[in-house]
Amino acid sequence: MELTAIAMLKASSDRALQGVALWRRIADEVEQEIAAGTYAAGDRLPGEIEIAQRFDVNRHTVRRALAELAQRGLVRAERGSGTFVEPRRIAYPIGTRTRFSEIVGGVGREVGGRLMADSEEPASGAIAQRLRIPAGEPVVRLEILRSADGLPICAGTTWVPAKRVPGIAQIFRVKRGMTAALAHFGIRDYRRHSTRISTTSADALDAQRLRTVAGRPLLLVDSVDVLPSGEPVIRLEILRSADGLPICAGTTWVPAKRAPGIAQIFRVKRGMTAALAHFGILDYRRHSTRISTTSADALDAQRLRTVAGRPLLLVDSVDVLPSGVPVLTTRSRFAPDRVELVVEG
């Protein structure tokens, strides 16, 4: 249904994209074409000159658009050969049973898990609070690198109460997965209690482990898993929350015939829900949400009062009417130092 939604809304994109950076417009349109199957994994994209002629822009703008597509993980550039579409990203649903091995293995990829480092340490105040244990109580810290088909996709730090899982590091090295390692200690079922999503930049160690470059935006996922009783068993990372600054800059596409003159209405109502209500759309719901990262361009930096190049959360969503008919699709860019996305349910 996602592709259908994109196709239905694309007709109004020209007017909606006024004022959007040209390189981003090109990147967005090519991304939609990749999603629709116009370009399949392994296909070579048209050359810079051809793309420049198509969009009536200079080659510098095209290079910026291709760089953005590469940053989104959609294409790769090969010197002397061109730009090629990367294999489709793994959809990673976050729900009450979020298991890396099941998600990656379920799409036919080879699952890999490697323990890079481990230690036992006293729980800090933040870790203790999330695990509901006394501050200073021993926890085991595990630095884990997870991969799909041999390609690293996740580097994480996990904290587990030491008294519940003595020797878990040695067990993990054998089992090569957290679910199997916990089962060794009789923990055969656990669920996701909370997930918070922000961004960070790859440091030298991240870059080495994930085979990327230092400074590249990364998704930062902070989660707590609990036993069926509700007792926390696993904890990952710490994030910050919002202040009074702008937190989000977004681009929204709406079918023109459904909401004629919506731009003028929005300027008065100053909110999408109120603007849609003007056209009799009193109820709509989120159909799909995909979260990635991007870097702030000059316009983002100006609007969000940040600096160009800073990592931003990139959220692509489709909202539908109660009948299931798509009503709008939005690409939002959040300043992650001011807001964290919370996955409910």
N, C-alpha and C positions, 0 to 999 in steps of 0.2 A: 504493500500500500504506500510505502514511503516514496517509491519511484513515481507512482501515479500522482501523488500529491505534488511532487516537484514539477512534473509535466504540466499539471493543471495550472500551477501558479506561475510558470515561467513566462507565459504570454504577457504578463504585466510587468516584467522585470525592467524593461527599458526606462519607463517613467520612474519606477521606484528606485532605480540605481543612480538617478541624478545626484551629483555631489559625492558619490563614492569614488575613491581613488581608482583610476583606470586599471592599474595593475591588479587590484583586488577584484574588480569586475571580471577581468579576463580569467583570473584564477578560479573564481566562483563558477563561471560558465563552463570552463574546461572540467572542473570537478564534477559538475552535474552531468556532463557528457560521459565521463568515466563511470559514474554511478549508473547511468542509463545503458551502458554497454556499447556506446559509440566507439570507445577505445577499450580494448580488453587488456588483461595483464600480459605484459611482454610486447605490446604494440608500440611502435615508434610514433611519437606525436609529430605533427607537421613542424617544419623548421621555423626558426625565428622570423625569417622574412615573410613566409606564408602567413604566420599568425599576425604579424604586424600589419600586413595588407588586409587581412580579414577584419581587424578591429580598428584600422586606420590610426595606428599609433606608431611610435618609434621603437627600435629594437631594444633600447634600454628598458622601456616599460615592459616589453615582453620578457626580458631576462628577469625582471623583478617578479613578474607573475609566475614564471617557471620556478624561481627560487622559493616562492611561497608554497607552490604545489609540492616541491621537494620537502619543505619543512613540515607539511602536513602528512608526509609519508606516502604520497600518491604517485610520485614519479622519481626517477633517478637520472642524472645526466652522465653520459659516458663520453669522455673526450674523443672527438673525432668521429663519433657515431651518431650522436643525437640524444634526445630525451625519451625515456621509455617508461611505460606505465608499470608501477610496482604491483606485486600480487595484492589482492584485496586484504584490507586490514581485518584482524580478527574482531568480530563483535563480542564485547565482553560485558554481558548483562550483570548488573549488580542487584542481587536480591537477598532473600533470607538464607539461601544456600549458595554462597559464592565460593566455588572450588576451582582453583586454577587448572588442576589436572583434568577435571570433568569438562570445563569450558573449552580448553585448548584441544584436548583429545577428542571432544565431541565434534569438532569440525575437521577431523582427519589429520591433525598436525601431531608430530612427535613431541611429547612433553618432556621437558628437561628441568631438573632442579639441582642446584649445586650450593652447598654450604661454603661460603667464602671465609667466614670468621665467626667465632663464638666466644662468649665470656659470661661469667656470673658476676652480677653487680647488685648493689643495693638499689631498690626502686626509688627513683626521684619522686617528688611530690606529684608531678603531672602523671607519671606512669602509674603510681600507686592509686591515684584517684580513679583513673580509667579502669584499672583492674580490681578496684575495691579491696585493696590490701593495705596494711600499714606502711607508711613511708619508711624506707630503709630495709624492708623485707627483701630477701634475695630473689632476683629474677634472672632468668637465662636470656641473654641477648643473642639473637641469631641474625647474621647478615647473609641473605639468601639471594641468589641470582637465578631467575627462571627464564626458560627459553622455549621457543616453538620451532621445530625443525632445525635446531642448532643455532637459531638466531636469538640473542638475548633480547627480551622485551620488558623485563621487570627486575629491578634491583630493590630489595626491601629489607627493612629492619623489623624483626619480630621480637616481642618480649613475652615470656611465659613465666608464671609463678614457678620458682625452682622446686619447691617442695611437692608440687603436683606431678612434675615430669622430671625426676632426677635422671641425668644422663641423656637428655633428649638430643643433644648435639650429635652424640655417637649414633643414636638410632636414626636420626635424619640422614646422616651420611650413607647409611645402608638403604633406607627406604626411599630417599631422594624425593620426598613429598611430605607436606605438613599433615595432610589427612591420614596418611599411612603411619606417620610417626606418632600422632596422637592416639591412633587406634592401639598402638603397642601398649599404651598406658590405660587402656580401657575406655578412652574417650572416643566413642564411635559415632557420636552425633553432636554437632554444634551448629549454630546459626549466626548469621550476621545481625548484630544489634544496631550498629550505626556505621555510616560511611560519610566522610566529609572530603570534598575534592577541591584542590587548589593547584597552584603551579609552583615550580622552583626552577632553577637553572642548573644544568649539569656541572658538577665540579670535576676536578681532574680524575678522581676515582670513579665517579659515575660514567664519565666519558670513556674511560678504559674498559670498564665492565660491560657497558651497553654498546660499545663500538660506535660511539658518536663523537661529537666535538664538544669541548668545554664551553659552557655558556648557552647551549641549546635548551630551549624550554622543555620541561618534563612535567607530566601530570604527577601530582603528589596526592596520594590516596591515604587518608587516615581512617582506620577502621578498628572496631572492637567486635570480636566474636564471643558468644556466650554459650554455655551449656543449656540444655532444655530447661533447667531450673532457673535460668537467668544469671547464673554466676559467670562473670567474665573469665575467659581462658586465654585469649590472644589479643595483643594490642599493637597498633602500628602508627607511628609518627604524630607530630603536633603542628597545628596551624594557628593563624591569627584571624581576627574578625574585623568588622567594618568600623569606619569612622564617618564623618559627615561629608566626605568628598564624593564626586561622581563615581559610581561603581560599574556602570555598564554603558557601552555604546553598541547599538545594534542596527541591523538592516532587516526590514520586514517586507515581505511581498504579499499582497492581497489581490484576489481577482477583481479587476476594475469594474466589471459589470455588477458585482455583488455590493460594492461599496463605492459608488461614484462620488468623487470629491472628498474622500476620506482624509486627505492631507489637511484640508482646511478645517474639517471637523476636529481632527486631532489637535491642531494648534489651539483650538478653543477649549477642548475637553482635557487636554494634556495627559491623556492616558488611553491605552488601546482598548481596555474593557469598556470605558465610557464611550469611546468613538464607535466601537462596533454596536453598542446598544442603540446608538442613534439610528442605525440601519436595521433595527429589530433583532440583532444577534445578541440575545440576552444570556446565552449559555454556550460554552465551548470547553473542551477539555484537551489535555496534552495527549497526543497519540504516540509520539516518539521523541526521544532526546538523545543526541550523540555529543559526547564531550571530548574535546581535543585541546591543543594549544596552538598559539600563534605568537608573533611578536608585534608590539605596537608600532604602527607607522607614524608619520608626522601628524596626520589628522587625528589618529587615536590619542597620541600623546597630548595634543592640544585639548581635545574634548575631555579626556580623563585626568588631565593635569598630572601626567606622569612623564616619563622620558621615552623617546623612540628606542625601539629595540627591546624594551622590557617584556618579559613573558606575560601573556594574557590567557585566560581561559576562553576557549572558543566553543560555544554551545549552539548546535544546530537543532532546531525543533520544528515539529509540525503540529498544529492545533486543528481539531476537527469539531464539527457540530455534533449534537447528540445522535444524529442519524449516521455519523461516520464520514460525512462529506468534508474534505479539507477546507478550512476557511483562511488560514494564513500559515506561512512558513517564515521562520526568523533565524537569523544568524547573529548571535550576541557575543560581544567581547567584554569579559569581566576583568576588572583590576583585582587580582587575587590577594593583594595585601589589604583589601578593604571588605572582602566578602569571601565566604566559603560556601560551596554548593553542598547541600545536605541531601543524600538519597534516602527517602523514606520507604517504609514497608519492608 
